Amino acid sequence: MPDGLPTEIDLTRPSAARVYDYFLGGAHNFEIDRQLAEQIASMTPNLAATMRSGREFLRRAVRVLLDAGIDQFLDIGSGIPTVGNVHEVAQGVNPKARVVYVDIDPVAVAHSRELLAGNELTGVIHADLREPERILAETQQLGLIDFSRPMGILLAGVVHFIPDGDRPEEILATLRAAAAPGSFLVISHSTFEDQPQEMLDAQRLSARTDTEITLRSRAQVTGFFGDWTVLEPGVVHMPLWRPDSPSDVDEHPERFGAFGGVARYDQPAG
């Protein structure tokens, strides 16, 4: 095993988190991951740009939450640390912002803990999104997030790893129920809508990793926000969600293959 890696890591099977890290230009990936990434890239040459678009959407969303006064974030499916992670964006604006990262991949968790050593306002949890009660309990045990105050729940590029049979609607409902009024939910999710066949074929290659992708419609993604108030411009192709400037929007924003949206938990009337 390479130095510093958990012994349970299987280097004979590619990891979705490590493939994602490779596309973002990270260094925490192995040959098996790079082989799959290159195969996917040969079918969809713009896939690295798609990954970057997802990270840019997350950064814009985090800044919107910071502007709304959010100073604590629960980032589920955070992946392997790369430049521009949530704590860097949040603490760059508010040095007292607190972030808890959650990921299922032991490599992502190991590198996150290494990167964040000494940052007392961040924490890392090794857990599966399909166990929301455990995530919430371990987050409370860390003592970084006050569940009686508004927080940002970030689900960037992770819900599509939950198949329909695992009832993602119930998982999201559990997370929403734990949040205080004034909280926000951020979701980006791969879709089959408006996609060419080669993109759909590439997405199906995810079945070779530990976490296969389930493509969903705009209506399905919107449903994950429940009765929370979806912010303008709604659930849209990621580059269309509050771009920093009009020039940042590609002529074909649908080519990035994913929707993004943000919703707020408003205080119920009465």
C-alpha positions as CSV (number, residue, x, y, z in Angstrom):
1,M,0.0,0.0,0.0
2,P,1.2,3.6,-0.7
3,D,2.3,5.3,2.5
4,G,-0.4,6.8,4.6
5,L,-3.4,5.1,3.0
6,P,-5.9,2.9,4.9
7,T,-5.3,-0.8,4.5
8,E,-8.9,-1.4,3.5
9,I,-8.5,0.6,0.2
10,D,-8.9,-1.6,-2.8
11,L,-6.5,-0.5,-5.5
12,T,-7.8,-3.0,-8.0
13,R,-11.2,-1.2,-8.4
14,P,-11.5,2.5,-9.4
15,S,-13.0,4.9,-7.0
16,A,-15.5,7.6,-8.1
17,A,-14.0,10.1,-5.7
18,R,-10.5,9.5,-7.1
19,V,-11.7,9.6,-10.7
20,Y,-13.3,13.0,-9.8
21,D,-10.1,14.1,-8.2
22,Y,-8.2,13.2,-11.4
23,F,-10.5,15.3,-13.5
24,L,-10.1,18.3,-11.2
25,G,-6.3,18.1,-11.5
26,G,-5.7,16.6,-8.1
27,A,-2.9,14.3,-7.1
28,H,-4.8,11.7,-5.0
29,N,-5.6,9.1,-7.6
30,F,-4.1,5.8,-8.8
31,E,-3.5,4.2,-12.1
32,I,-6.7,2.2,-12.0
33,D,-8.6,5.5,-11.6
34,R,-6.7,7.3,-14.3
35,Q,-7.4,4.4,-16.8
36,L,-11.2,4.7,-16.2
37,A,-11.0,8.5,-16.3
38,E,-9.2,8.4,-19.7
39,Q,-11.8,6.0,-21.1
40,I,-14.6,8.2,-20.0
41,A,-12.8,11.3,-21.3
42,S,-12.3,9.6,-24.7
43,M,-16.1,9.4,-25.0
44,T,-16.8,12.8,-23.6
45,P,-13.9,15.2,-24.1
46,N,-15.5,18.0,-22.1
47,L,-15.9,16.0,-19.0
48,A,-13.1,17.7,-17.1
49,A,-14.8,21.0,-17.8
50,T,-18.0,19.4,-16.5
51,M,-16.3,18.5,-13.2
52,R,-14.9,22.0,-12.9
53,S,-18.4,23.5,-13.6
54,G,-19.7,21.5,-10.7
55,R,-17.0,22.8,-8.4
56,E,-17.7,26.4,-9.6
57,F,-21.4,26.0,-8.9
58,L,-20.7,24.9,-5.4
59,R,-18.4,27.9,-4.7
60,R,-21.0,30.3,-6.0
61,A,-23.7,28.7,-3.9
62,V,-21.5,28.8,-0.8
63,R,-20.9,32.5,-1.3
64,V,-24.6,33.1,-1.6
65,L,-25.1,31.3,1.7
66,L,-22.3,33.3,3.3
67,D,-24.0,36.5,2.1
68,A,-27.2,35.3,3.8
69,G,-25.4,34.9,7.1
70,I,-24.7,31.2,7.1
71,D,-21.5,30.4,9.0
72,Q,-21.7,26.6,9.4
73,F,-21.8,24.0,6.6
74,L,-22.4,20.2,6.4
75,D,-20.7,19.1,3.1
76,I,-21.8,15.5,2.4
77,G,-20.0,13.8,-0.5
78,S,-17.2,16.2,-0.2
79,G,-14.7,14.1,-2.1
80,I,-10.9,14.4,-2.0
81,P,-9.6,17.9,-1.0
82,T,-8.7,20.1,-4.0
83,V,-8.2,23.8,-4.3
84,G,-11.3,25.8,-3.6
85,N,-12.9,23.5,-1.1
86,V,-15.8,24.7,1.0
87,H,-13.7,25.6,4.1
88,E,-11.4,27.7,1.9
89,V,-14.2,29.6,0.4
90,A,-16.2,30.0,3.7
91,Q,-13.3,30.9,5.9
92,G,-11.9,33.2,3.3
93,V,-15.0,35.3,3.9
94,N,-15.7,34.5,7.5
95,P,-12.7,33.1,9.4
96,K,-15.0,31.7,12.1
97,A,-17.0,29.6,9.6
98,R,-17.3,26.0,10.6
99,V,-17.3,23.1,8.1
100,V,-17.9,19.4,8.5
101,Y,-17.0,17.2,5.6
102,V,-18.6,13.8,5.0
103,D,-17.5,11.2,2.5
104,I,-17.9,7.4,1.9
105,D,-14.5,7.0,0.3
106,P,-11.7,6.1,2.8
107,V,-9.1,7.8,0.6
108,A,-11.1,11.0,0.5
109,V,-11.5,10.9,4.3
110,A,-7.8,10.1,4.9
111,H,-6.6,13.0,2.7
112,S,-9.2,15.4,4.2
113,R,-8.0,14.6,7.7
114,E,-4.4,15.2,6.6
115,L,-5.2,18.4,4.9
116,L,-7.3,19.8,7.7
117,A,-5.0,18.8,10.6
118,G,-4.7,21.9,12.8
119,N,-7.9,23.6,11.5
120,E,-10.1,23.4,14.6
121,L,-13.1,24.8,12.8
122,T,-13.3,21.8,10.4
123,G,-14.1,18.1,10.9
124,V,-14.3,15.0,8.8
125,I,-16.7,12.1,9.0
126,H,-16.4,8.7,7.2
127,A,-20.0,7.9,6.4
128,D,-22.5,6.9,3.7
129,L,-25.3,9.3,2.7
130,R,-27.6,6.4,2.9
131,E,-27.2,6.6,6.7
132,P,-28.4,10.2,7.4
133,E,-29.2,9.6,11.0
134,R,-25.6,8.4,11.6
135,I,-24.3,11.5,9.8
136,L,-26.4,13.8,11.9
137,A,-25.4,12.1,15.1
138,E,-21.7,12.1,14.4
139,T,-21.9,15.7,13.3
140,Q,-23.5,16.6,16.6
141,Q,-20.8,14.7,18.4
142,L,-18.1,16.8,16.8
143,G,-19.6,19.9,18.3
144,L,-18.8,22.1,15.4
145,I,-22.3,22.6,14.1
146,D,-25.2,24.0,16.2
147,F,-28.3,22.4,14.9
148,S,-30.5,25.1,16.6
149,R,-29.1,27.7,14.2
150,P,-29.3,27.9,10.4
151,M,-26.8,25.9,8.5
152,G,-25.9,25.1,4.9
153,I,-26.4,21.4,3.8
154,L,-24.3,20.8,0.7
155,L,-25.0,17.8,-1.5
156,A,-22.9,18.6,-4.6
157,G,-22.7,15.7,-7.0
158,V,-23.6,13.0,-4.5
159,V,-27.3,12.3,-4.6
160,H,-27.0,10.8,-8.0
161,F,-25.0,8.0,-6.4
162,I,-28.1,6.9,-4.5
163,P,-30.2,4.5,-6.5
164,D,-34.0,4.8,-6.4
165,G,-34.2,1.6,-4.4
166,D,-32.4,3.3,-1.5
167,R,-35.2,5.9,-1.3
168,P,-33.2,9.1,-1.8
169,E,-36.4,11.2,-1.1
170,E,-36.5,9.8,2.5
171,I,-32.8,10.5,3.0
172,L,-33.2,14.1,2.0
173,A,-36.3,14.4,4.1
174,T,-34.3,13.2,7.2
175,L,-31.6,15.8,6.5
176,R,-34.1,18.6,6.0
177,A,-35.9,17.7,9.2
178,A,-32.8,18.2,11.2
179,A,-32.2,21.8,10.0
180,A,-33.4,24.9,11.7
181,P,-35.5,27.6,9.9
182,G,-33.2,29.8,7.8
183,S,-31.1,26.9,6.7
184,F,-30.2,26.2,3.1
185,L,-29.9,23.1,0.9
186,V,-27.6,23.0,-2.1
187,I,-27.9,20.2,-4.6
188,S,-26.2,19.5,-8.0
189,H,-27.2,16.3,-9.8
190,S,-26.5,14.6,-13.1
191,T,-29.3,14.4,-15.6
192,F,-30.3,12.6,-18.8
193,E,-32.3,15.6,-20.0
194,D,-30.9,17.4,-23.0
195,Q,-27.9,15.0,-23.1
196,P,-26.3,13.4,-26.2
197,Q,-26.0,9.7,-26.4
198,E,-22.2,9.7,-25.8
199,M,-22.7,11.5,-22.5
200,L,-25.2,8.9,-21.4
201,D,-22.9,6.1,-22.4
202,A,-20.1,7.7,-20.4
203,Q,-22.3,8.1,-17.3
204,R,-23.0,4.4,-17.5
205,L,-19.3,3.6,-17.1
206,S,-19.8,4.7,-13.5
207,A,-21.1,1.2,-13.0
208,R,-17.5,0.1,-12.9
209,T,-16.8,2.1,-9.8
210,D,-18.2,1.4,-6.3
211,T,-20.8,4.0,-6.8
212,E,-23.0,3.9,-10.0
213,I,-24.7,7.1,-11.1
214,T,-28.5,7.4,-11.4
215,L,-29.5,10.1,-13.9
216,R,-32.6,12.0,-13.0
217,S,-34.9,14.6,-14.4
218,R,-35.2,18.3,-13.4
219,A,-38.6,17.5,-11.7
220,Q,-37.0,14.7,-9.7
221,V,-34.1,16.9,-8.6
222,T,-36.5,19.7,-7.6
223,G,-38.4,17.2,-5.5
224,F,-35.4,16.6,-3.3
225,F,-35.9,20.2,-1.9
226,G,-39.3,19.2,-0.5
227,D,-41.3,22.2,0.6
228,W,-38.3,24.5,1.0
229,T,-38.3,27.7,-1.0
230,V,-36.2,27.2,-4.2
231,L,-34.1,30.3,-4.9
232,E,-34.0,32.0,-8.3
233,P,-33.3,31.0,-11.0
234,G,-34.6,27.6,-9.8
235,V,-33.2,24.2,-10.7
236,V,-31.2,24.9,-13.8
237,H,-28.1,23.6,-15.7
238,M,-25.2,24.5,-13.4
239,P,-23.6,27.3,-15.4
240,L,-26.9,29.1,-15.4
241,W,-27.2,29.3,-11.6
242,R,-26.1,32.9,-10.7
243,P,-23.0,33.1,-12.9
244,D,-20.4,35.6,-11.8
245,S,-20.8,37.3,-15.2
246,P,-22.7,36.6,-18.4
247,S,-19.5,35.7,-20.2
248,D,-19.1,32.7,-17.8
249,V,-22.1,31.0,-19.4
250,D,-21.4,28.6,-22.1
251,E,-23.4,28.8,-25.3
252,H,-24.6,25.3,-24.5
253,P,-24.9,25.1,-20.7
254,E,-26.8,21.8,-21.0
255,R,-23.6,20.1,-22.2
256,F,-22.3,19.9,-18.6
257,G,-25.0,17.3,-17.9
258,A,-26.2,18.4,-14.5
259,F,-28.7,20.6,-12.7
260,G,-28.0,22.8,-9.7
261,G,-30.2,24.5,-7.3
262,V,-30.4,26.1,-3.8
263,A,-33.4,26.2,-1.5
264,R,-34.1,27.9,1.9
265,Y,-36.1,26.6,4.9
266,D,-38.5,29.4,5.6
267,Q,-40.2,29.6,9.0
268,P,-43.6,27.9,8.7
269,A,-46.5,30.3,9.2
270,G,-48.1,30.2,12.6
